[in-house]
Protein backbone atom coordinates (compact mmCIF):
# COMPACT_ATOMS: atom_id res chain seq x y z
CA UNK A 1 0.00 0.00 0.00
CA UNK A 2 1.28 3.46 -0.87
CA UNK A 3 1.86 5.76 2.10
CA UNK A 4 1.11 9.44 2.65
CA UNK A 5 3.62 11.46 4.67
CA UNK A 6 2.22 14.50 6.47
CA UNK A 7 4.41 17.43 7.47
CA UNK A 8 2.48 18.45 10.57
CA UNK A 9 2.93 20.95 13.36
CA UNK A 10 2.21 23.98 11.16
CA UNK A 11 0.38 24.37 13.56
CA UNK A 12 -0.20 21.12 15.42
CA UNK A 13 -4.00 21.25 15.50
CA UNK A 14 -4.17 22.10 11.79
CA UNK A 15 -2.05 19.02 11.00
CA UNK A 16 -4.17 16.78 13.23
CA UNK A 17 -7.34 18.20 11.68
CA UNK A 18 -6.02 17.48 8.20
CA UNK A 19 -5.51 13.82 9.12
CA UNK A 20 -8.98 13.69 10.68
CA UNK A 21 -10.54 15.07 7.50
CA UNK A 22 -8.49 12.66 5.40
CA UNK A 23 -9.98 9.76 7.36
CA UNK A 24 -13.51 11.18 7.22
CA UNK A 25 -13.32 11.76 3.48
CA UNK A 26 -11.95 8.30 2.67
CA UNK A 27 -14.59 5.95 1.17
CA UNK A 28 -13.85 3.05 3.51
CA UNK A 29 -15.89 0.40 5.30
CA UNK A 30 -13.11 -0.94 7.52
CA UNK A 31 -9.76 -0.03 9.06
CA UNK A 32 -7.96 -1.85 6.27
CA UNK A 33 -9.47 0.37 3.58
CA UNK A 34 -7.96 3.59 4.92
CA UNK A 35 -4.72 5.16 3.78
CA UNK A 36 -1.37 4.26 5.20
CA UNK A 37 -0.12 7.53 6.67
CA UNK A 38 2.73 8.89 8.78
CA UNK A 39 2.43 12.31 10.43
CA UNK A 40 5.38 14.11 11.98
CA UNK A 41 4.57 17.15 14.11
CA UNK A 42 7.86 18.86 14.91
CA UNK A 43 7.62 21.75 17.41
CA UNK A 44 11.16 22.83 16.58
CA UNK A 45 10.24 24.08 13.10
CA UNK A 46 10.79 27.86 13.33
CA UNK A 47 7.74 30.10 12.92
CA UNK A 48 6.98 30.78 9.27
CA UNK A 49 5.06 33.90 10.24
CA UNK A 50 8.06 35.31 12.14
CA UNK A 51 10.52 34.45 9.38
CA UNK A 52 8.41 36.05 6.65
CA UNK A 53 8.02 39.13 8.85
CA UNK A 54 11.83 39.36 9.06
CA UNK A 55 11.84 38.55 12.76
CA UNK A 56 13.03 34.95 12.96
CA UNK A 57 15.20 32.22 11.41
CA UNK A 58 14.34 30.34 8.24
CA UNK A 59 12.34 27.15 8.76
CA UNK A 60 13.63 25.53 5.56
CA UNK A 61 16.32 23.26 7.03
CA UNK A 62 13.93 21.86 9.64
CA UNK A 63 11.13 21.42 7.10
CA UNK A 64 13.51 19.54 4.82
CA UNK A 65 14.62 17.36 7.73
CA UNK A 66 11.00 16.39 8.45
CA UNK A 67 10.33 15.71 4.76
CA UNK A 68 13.40 13.49 4.55
CA UNK A 69 12.35 11.57 7.68
CA UNK A 70 8.98 10.89 6.07
CA UNK A 71 10.66 9.80 2.87
CA UNK A 72 13.00 7.52 4.84
CA UNK A 73 10.12 5.68 6.52
CA UNK A 74 8.52 4.94 3.16
CA UNK A 75 6.19 7.82 2.32
CA UNK A 76 5.41 7.83 -1.41
CA UNK A 77 3.71 11.25 -1.45
CA UNK A 78 3.94 14.14 1.03
CA UNK A 79 1.29 16.65 2.07
CA UNK A 80 1.89 19.86 4.03
CA UNK A 81 -1.32 21.32 5.46
CA UNK A 82 -0.17 24.93 5.75
CA UNK A 83 -0.70 27.64 3.16
CA UNK A 84 1.86 30.04 4.60
CA UNK A 85 4.49 27.28 4.60
CA UNK A 86 3.76 26.74 0.90
CA UNK A 87 6.10 29.71 0.41
CA UNK A 88 8.92 27.18 0.96
CA UNK A 89 7.42 24.45 -1.22
CA UNK A 90 10.09 24.59 -3.94
CA UNK A 91 12.94 24.40 -1.41
CA UNK A 92 11.46 21.31 0.23
CA UNK A 93 10.63 19.61 -3.07
CA UNK A 94 14.16 20.16 -4.36
CA UNK A 95 15.57 18.29 -1.35
CA UNK A 96 13.49 15.11 -1.67
CA UNK A 97 12.73 12.57 -4.39
CA UNK A 98 9.03 11.96 -3.69
CA UNK A 99 6.31 14.45 -4.71
CA UNK A 100 5.13 17.11 -2.28
CA UNK A 101 1.54 18.02 -3.12
CA UNK A 102 1.07 21.72 -3.88
CA UNK A 103 -1.78 22.92 -1.68
CA UNK A 104 -2.18 26.18 -3.59
CA UNK A 105 -2.29 24.44 -6.98
CA UNK A 106 -4.91 22.04 -5.65
CA UNK A 107 -6.98 25.00 -4.43
CA UNK A 108 -6.77 26.74 -7.79
CA UNK A 109 -7.84 23.62 -9.64
CA UNK A 110 -10.77 22.99 -7.27
CA UNK A 111 -12.05 26.55 -7.66
CA UNK A 112 -11.62 26.46 -11.43
CA UNK A 113 -13.44 23.15 -11.64
CA UNK A 114 -16.40 24.64 -9.80
CA UNK A 115 -16.47 27.75 -11.98
CA UNK A 116 -15.65 30.23 -9.22
CA UNK A 117 -15.01 33.59 -10.89
CA UNK A 118 -14.06 35.62 -7.81
CA UNK A 119 -12.90 34.12 -4.53
CA UNK A 120 -12.57 35.89 -1.21
CA UNK A 121 -9.45 34.68 0.59
CA UNK A 122 -9.11 34.43 4.36
CA UNK A 123 -5.46 33.67 5.14
CA UNK A 124 -2.49 34.83 7.18
CA UNK A 125 -1.06 38.28 6.55
CA UNK A 126 2.21 36.78 5.16
CA UNK A 127 0.16 34.70 2.71
CA UNK A 128 -1.29 37.97 1.43
CA UNK A 129 1.99 39.88 1.55
CA UNK A 130 3.92 37.24 -0.39
CA UNK A 131 1.07 36.58 -2.89
CA UNK A 132 1.13 32.83 -2.25
CA UNK A 133 -2.29 32.21 -3.75
CA UNK A 134 -1.93 34.80 -6.49
CA UNK A 135 1.16 33.01 -7.80
CA UNK A 136 -0.92 29.85 -8.21
CA UNK A 137 -3.80 31.77 -9.78
CA UNK A 138 -1.65 33.24 -12.58
CA UNK A 139 -3.12 32.26 -15.92
CA UNK A 140 -6.43 31.22 -14.35
CA UNK A 141 -9.59 33.11 -15.22
CA UNK A 142 -10.19 33.89 -11.60
CA UNK A 143 -10.22 37.06 -9.54
CA UNK A 144 -9.68 37.36 -5.81
CA UNK A 145 -10.41 39.76 -2.98
CA UNK A 146 -8.96 40.04 0.51
CA UNK A 147 -10.52 41.36 3.71
CA UNK A 148 -10.30 44.93 4.95
CA UNK A 149 -7.75 45.70 7.67
CA UNK A 150 -10.19 45.23 10.56
CA UNK A 151 -11.35 41.85 9.31
CA UNK A 152 -7.76 40.75 8.64
CA UNK A 153 -6.91 41.56 12.26
CA UNK A 154 -9.78 39.30 13.36
CA UNK A 155 -8.54 36.53 11.06
CA UNK A 156 -5.10 36.66 12.63
CA UNK A 157 -6.67 36.60 16.11
CA UNK A 158 -8.59 33.44 15.21
CA UNK A 159 -5.45 31.79 13.86
CA UNK A 160 -3.48 32.69 17.00
CA UNK A 161 -6.30 31.36 19.16
CA UNK A 162 -6.34 27.98 17.35
CA UNK A 163 -2.56 27.73 17.71
CA UNK A 164 -2.94 28.40 21.44
CA UNK A 165 -5.46 27.28 24.06
CA UNK A 166 -8.36 28.72 22.09
CA UNK A 167 -12.03 29.40 22.72
CA UNK A 168 -14.14 27.49 20.16
CA UNK A 169 -17.33 29.51 20.62
CA UNK A 170 -15.58 32.86 20.29
CA UNK A 171 -13.54 31.63 17.32
CA UNK A 172 -16.68 30.38 15.54
CA UNK A 173 -18.51 33.66 16.03
CA UNK A 174 -15.53 35.67 14.82
CA UNK A 175 -15.06 33.48 11.76
CA UNK A 176 -18.74 33.78 10.81
CA UNK A 177 -18.43 37.58 11.07
CA UNK A 178 -15.32 37.54 8.88
CA UNK A 179 -16.98 35.43 6.19
CA UNK A 180 -20.17 37.47 6.19
CA UNK A 181 -18.57 40.92 6.25
CA UNK A 182 -18.89 43.53 3.49
CA UNK A 183 -15.45 42.84 2.03
CA UNK A 184 -16.70 39.47 0.68
CA UNK A 185 -19.67 40.89 -1.26
CA UNK A 186 -17.88 40.76 -4.67
CA UNK A 187 -16.91 37.10 -4.12
CA UNK A 188 -18.71 34.03 -5.47
CA UNK A 189 -17.20 31.98 -2.64
CA UNK A 190 -14.93 32.37 0.37
CA UNK A 191 -11.78 30.29 0.80
CA UNK A 192 -10.60 29.32 4.26
CA UNK A 193 -7.06 29.63 3.01
CA UNK A 194 -5.24 29.18 6.31
CA UNK A 195 -5.49 25.62 7.64
CA UNK A 196 -6.26 26.83 11.18
CA UNK A 197 -9.57 28.26 9.94
CA UNK A 198 -11.14 24.92 8.87
CA UNK A 199 -10.51 23.68 12.42
CA UNK A 200 -12.97 26.35 13.60
CA UNK A 201 -15.33 25.85 10.66
CA UNK A 202 -15.69 22.12 11.26
CA UNK A 203 -16.12 22.40 15.03
CA UNK A 204 -19.04 24.82 14.91
CA UNK A 205 -21.82 24.59 12.32
CA UNK A 206 -24.49 26.83 13.85
CA UNK A 207 -23.49 29.93 11.86
CA UNK A 208 -23.43 28.34 8.40
CA UNK A 209 -27.06 28.75 7.37
CA UNK A 210 -26.83 32.53 7.51
CA UNK A 211 -23.93 32.76 5.07
CA UNK A 212 -24.61 34.12 1.60
CA UNK A 213 -21.97 32.21 -0.36
CA UNK A 214 -20.24 28.82 -0.37
CA UNK A 215 -17.15 28.31 1.77
CA UNK A 216 -14.16 26.24 0.63
CA UNK A 217 -11.67 24.63 2.99
CA UNK A 218 -8.02 24.46 1.92
CA UNK A 219 -7.66 21.50 4.29
CA UNK A 220 -10.43 19.53 2.58
CA UNK A 221 -9.08 20.36 -0.87
CA UNK A 222 -5.62 19.10 0.10
CA UNK A 223 -7.10 15.94 1.63
CA UNK A 224 -9.09 15.28 -1.53
CA UNK A 225 -5.97 15.72 -3.67
CA UNK A 226 -4.07 13.25 -1.46
CA UNK A 227 -6.89 10.74 -1.88
CA UNK A 228 -6.84 11.29 -5.64
CA UNK A 229 -3.15 10.51 -5.78
CA UNK A 230 -3.11 7.56 -3.38
CA UNK A 231 -6.52 5.99 -3.86
CA UNK A 232 -7.50 7.11 -7.37
CA UNK A 233 -10.51 8.99 -6.00
CA UNK A 234 -12.28 11.03 -8.68
CA UNK A 235 -14.59 14.03 -8.60
NORCOR-V328263 format. One record per pair of residues at least 12 apart in sequence whose ideal C-beta (glycine too) atoms are under 6 Angstrom apart, sorted by the first residue. I is the first residue (numbers start at 1). J is the second residue. Records with the same first field share a line. If there is no record, write none. Layout:
BEGIN
I=J + J
END
This chain:
BEGIN
1=36
2=76 + 230
3=36 + 74 + 75 + 76
4=35 + 37 + 77 + 226 + 230
5=38 + 70 + 75 + 78
6=39 + 79
7=66 + 80
8=39 + 41
9=41 + 42 + 45
10=82 + 85
11=163
12=41
13=162 + 199
14=81 + 195 + 196
15=41 + 81
17=199
18=81 + 219
19=39
21=219 + 220 + 223
22=223
25=223
35=230
38=70 + 73 + 75
40=66 + 69
42=66
45=59 + 62
46=59
48=84 + 85
49=126
52=126
60=88 + 91
63=88 + 92
64=92 + 95
67=92 + 96
71=96 + 98
76=98
77=99 + 229
78=100
79=101 + 222 + 226
81=195 + 219 + 222
82=195
83=123 + 127 + 193 + 194 + 218
84=124 + 126 + 127
86=103 + 104 + 132
87=130 + 132
101=225
103=222
104=133 + 136
105=136
106=221 + 222 + 225
107=218 + 221
108=136 + 137 + 140
110=221
112=140
116=188 + 189
117=188
118=143 + 186 + 187 + 188
119=144 + 187 + 189 + 191
120=145 + 184 + 187 + 190
121=133 + 144 + 146 + 191 + 193
122=155 + 192 + 193 + 197
123=193 + 194
124=194
128=146
145=186 + 187
147=183
148=183
151=178 + 181 + 183
154=174 + 178
155=178
158=171 + 174 + 175
159=194 + 196
162=196 + 199
168=203
171=200
172=200 + 204
175=200
176=207
179=211
180=211
189=213 + 214 + 216
190=215
191=216
192=217
193=218
195=218 + 219
198=217 + 219
END
